Amino acid sequence: MMVRLGVARVATALAAGALTVAALVAGPVGQASAAPAAPAAAQPSAPIFDPAPFDPPPPGSNKWDCKPSSAHPNPVVLVHGLSANQAVNWGYIAPLLADKGYCVFSLTYGRAPLAPPPLSQVGGLRKMEDSSHELADFVDRVRHATGADKVDIVGHSEGSLMPNYYVKFLGGDRYVDRYVGMTPLWDGTQLYGVAQLNRIAGQFGLDPALGVVLAPLCASCREFLHGSPFLKKMNSDGGPAVPGVTYTMIMTKHDELVIPYTSGVMPKRDGAKVTNIVLQDHCPADLAEHGAVAFDPVTAQYITNALDPDHAKPVRCFPTGPDTPMARH
C-alpha cells in the first residue's frame, strides 16, 4: 500500500518539476550574453538507451485477447498524467477495473526524445495536439483488437485534458462513450504564478526564446497554464464538452498542482452529459492530493459508478491521503 502511495508522490514531484520548468528557463534565457564556458573534454559516447523495458503495462492491462462482456461492452483506455507513464499511474486502477470484468488498456504517450533522465522515462511531454494523435491510433488499435464500437476513457491530470482534443477536434466523439477525468484543469493552472510569468514573457518579447528552451524538455507544460492558446481553443465554441459524450470530472480540494482546483469544473452544455465531483463534498476526511487521487479508494468508487451508472453503488468514505494506507473496498 505504502509503495503505491510513494509512487504517487514521485509522479506528483515529477509533474510539479515539469510544470515549473517554465519559470526556471528565464534564468538561462537571461544569461545568454554571458561568456561561453570552456569546452568540456571529449567523453566516450553513451550507448543508446532503450526505455521500453522500464514501461511495462500495469497489472490487468493490455490483454489484447480480451473480449468485452455484455455487462461491460466498452474497453477502458487509461491515459496517464504529465511526467508519468502507464506503469506509474495505473498500478491501482488498472487491476481494480480488470477484476471487475473490464477489458483494460493503457499506453505511455508523449515521450520527449531529447529529455534527460528521469524525464526520458516518462510521457506527456510533447504538445498535447501531437499526443492526441498517439491516443487516436491507440484507440483504433483497441477497437480493432476487441471488436468494440466505442471505448471509455479514464484519465488523470494531463490525461483528463489531452484526450478531449482527440474527442473534440479529431473525430474521437464517434468512438468515446464515457469520459472520466481525475484532477482535470479545463481552465488551466496558476501554479506558483507560472501563468503570470508566461504572460509577462510574451509582453516583453521573450515568448519565442522561452519556447525554444522549453519545447525539447516539455512542450506541453505551457499548454496547461491559465490563458494558454491550447486552453482557449479547447474552451471555444461553447466549451470543452462535446455532445454525445458522457463526462465525469473528479476534483480534490487538496490539489497542489491544479490551482485553483475549481479549474477542473467542466461547464455544462446542451447535448453533453457532465457531472462534476469534488471528493471532499461527500468525504471531508479524504486528503488525497493531485497524485494520490489515482490511488484513492474513494475516487475508485466514483470511477466505477461513472463507467457503469446502471449499477452505481453509494460511495463509502475512507480517511485516505498521502500518509494513510488505502482501504480495501
Residue pairs with C-beta under 8 A, 6 or more apart in sequence:
1 325
1 326
2 325
4 91
4 92
4 295
4 326
5 292
5 295
5 322
5 323
5 325
5 326
7 88
7 91
7 295
8 291
8 292
8 294
8 295
8 322
9 291
9 292
9 322
10 88
11 81
11 83
11 84
11 88
11 89
11 291
11 294
12 256
12 257
12 289
12 290
12 291
12 292
14 82
14 83
14 84
14 118
14 119
14 122
15 81
15 82
15 83
15 84
15 157
15 257
15 290
15 291
16 191
16 256
16 257
17 83
18 82
18 83
18 119
18 125
18 217
18 218
18 221
19 82
19 189
19 191
19 194
19 221
19 224
19 257
20 191
20 192
20 194
21 214
21 217
21 218
21 221
22 194
22 197
22 198
22 210
22 214
22 221
22 222
22 225
23 192
23 193
23 194
23 197
25 210
25 213
25 214
26 197
26 201
26 206
26 210
28 213
29 206
29 209
29 210
29 213
32 209
49 120
51 111
51 120
51 121
54 87
54 121
55 85
55 86
55 87
55 108
55 121
56 87
57 86
57 87
57 94
57 106
58 78
58 86
58 87
58 89
58 90
58 91
58 94
58 95
58 106
59 91
59 94
59 95
59 98
60 94
60 95
60 96
60 97
60 98
60 99
60 104
61 78
61 86
61 90
61 94
61 98
61 104
61 105
61 106
62 104
62 105
62 106
63 98
63 103
63 104
64 145
65 145
66 75
66 103
66 104
66 146
67 103
67 146
67 147
68 74
68 75
68 102
68 103
68 146
68 147
68 148
69 101
71 101
71 308
72 100
72 101
72 102
72 103
72 307
72 308
73 148
74 148
74 150
74 151
74 152
74 177
74 178
74 307
75 102
75 103
75 104
75 105
75 142
75 143
75 146
75 148
75 151
75 152
76 97
76 102
76 103
76 104
76 105
76 151
76 152
76 153
76 154
76 307
77 105
77 106
77 107
77 135
77 138
77 139
77 142
77 151
77 152
77 153
77 154
78 86
78 89
78 90
78 93
78 94
78 104
78 105
78 106
78 154
78 155
78 159
79 106
79 107
79 109
79 135
79 153
79 154
79 155
79 156
79 158
79 159
79 160
79 162
79 163
80 86
80 88
80 89
80 90
80 106
80 108
80 109
80 123
80 124
80 155
80 156
80 157
80 158
80 159
81 89
81 124
81 155
81 156
81 157
81 158
81 159
81 160
81 183
81 294
82 124
82 125
82 157
82 158
82 218
82 220
82 221
82 224
83 119
83 122
83 123
83 124
83 125
83 218
84 122
84 123
84 124
84 156
84 157
85 108
85 121
85 122
85 123
86 106
86 107
86 108
87 108
88 122
89 106
89 156
89 159
89 294
90 106
90 294
91 295
92 294
92 295
92 300
92 326
93 154
93 294
93 300
93 303
94 104
94 106
96 300
96 304
97 104
97 154
97 303
97 304
97 307
98 104
100 304
102 307
103 146
103 148
105 138
105 142
105 151
107 134
107 135
107 138
108 122
108 123
109 123
109 124
109 126
109 131
109 134
109 135
109 138
109 162
110 123
110 124
110 125
110 126
110 128
110 130
110 131
110 134
110 158
110 162
110 220
111 120
111 122
111 123
111 125
111 126
112 119
112 120
112 125
112 126
112 216
112 217
112 218
112 219
113 120
114 216
114 217
115 125
115 216
115 217
115 218
119 125
119 217
119 218
123 131
124 131
124 157
124 158
124 159
124 162
124 220
125 217
125 218
125 219
125 220
125 221
126 219
126 220
127 219
127 220
127 223
128 158
128 161
128 162
128 165
128 220
128 223
128 230
129 165
129 230
130 219
131 162
131 220
132 162
132 163
132 165
132 166
132 169
132 170
133 166
133 170
135 162
135 163
135 166
135 172
136 166
136 170
136 172
139 151
139 166
139 172
139 175
139 176
140 175
142 148
142 151
143 149
143 150
143 151
143 175
149 175
150 175
150 176
150 177
151 175
151 176
151 177
152 176
152 177
152 178
152 179
152 180
152 307
153 163
153 176
153 178
153 179
153 180
154 180
154 182
154 303
154 307
155 161
155 162
155 163
155 179
155 180
155 181
155 182
156 181
156 182
156 183
156 293
156 294
157 182
157 183
157 185
157 257
157 258
157 290
158 220
158 224
159 181
160 181
160 182
160 183
160 184
160 185
160 249
160 264
161 181
161 184
161 185
161 186
161 224
161 234
162 220
163 172
163 176
163 179
164 179
164 234
164 240
164 242
165 234
166 172
166 176
167 173
167 176
167 179
167 242
167 245
168 234
168 240
168 242
173 242
173 243
173 244
173 245
176 245
177 245
177 246
178 245
178 246
178 248
178 306
178 307
179 245
179 246
179 247
179 248
180 247
180 248
180 249
180 250
180 302
180 303
180 306
180 307
181 247
181 248
181 249
181 250
181 264
181 266
182 250
182 293
182 294
182 299
182 303
183 250
183 251
183 252
183 255
183 257
183 258
183 261
183 264
183 290
183 293
184 249
184 250
184 251
184 258
184 263
184 264
184 266
185 224
185 258
185 263
185 264
186 231
186 234
186 235
186 240
186 263
186 264
186 265
186 266
186 267
187 226
187 231
187 235
187 262
187 263
187 265
188 195
188 224
188 225
188 226
188 227
188 228
188 231
188 263
189 195
189 224
189 225
189 226
189 257
189 258
189 259
189 263
190 196
190 225
190 226
190 259
190 260
191 257
191 258
191 259
194 225
195 225
195 226
195 227
195 228
198 210
198 222
198 225
198 228
199 227
201 207
201 210
210 222
211 222
214 221
214 222
222 228
223 229
223 230
223 231
224 231
225 231
226 263
234 240
238 269
239 266
239 267
239 269
240 266
240 267
241 247
241 266
241 267
241 268
241 269
241 272
241 274
242 272
243 269
243 270
243 271
243 272
244 271
244 272
245 272
245 273
246 272
246 273
246 306
247 266
247 272
247 273
247 274
247 275
248 275
248 277
248 302
248 303
248 306
249 264
249 265
249 266
249 274
249 275
249 276
249 277
250 264
250 277
250 279
250 293
250 299
250 302
250 303
251 258
251 261
251 262
251 264
251 265
251 276
251 277
251 278
251 279
252 261
252 278
252 279
252 280
252 286
252 288
252 289
252 290
252 293
253 261
253 278
253 279
253 280
254 261
254 280
254 287
254 288
254 289
254 290
254 321
255 261
255 264
255 289
255 290
256 289
256 290
257 290
258 264
258 290
261 278
264 276
265 276
266 274
266 276
267 274
268 274
275 306
277 302
279 286
279 288
279 293
279 296
279 298
279 299
279 302
280 286
282 298
282 315
282 317
283 298
283 315
283 317
283 318
285 317
285 318
285 319
285 320
286 296
286 298
286 317
286 318
286 319
286 320
286 321
287 319
287 320
287 321
287 322
287 324
288 295
288 296
288 298
288 299
288 320
288 321
288 322
289 321
289 322
292 320
292 321
292 322
293 299
295 326
296 320
296 326
297 318
297 320
297 326
297 327
297 328
297 329
298 315
298 316
298 317
298 318
298 320
300 329
301 313
301 315
301 316
301 329
302 315
304 313
305 312
305 313
305 315
316 329
318 326
318 327
318 329
320 326
320 327
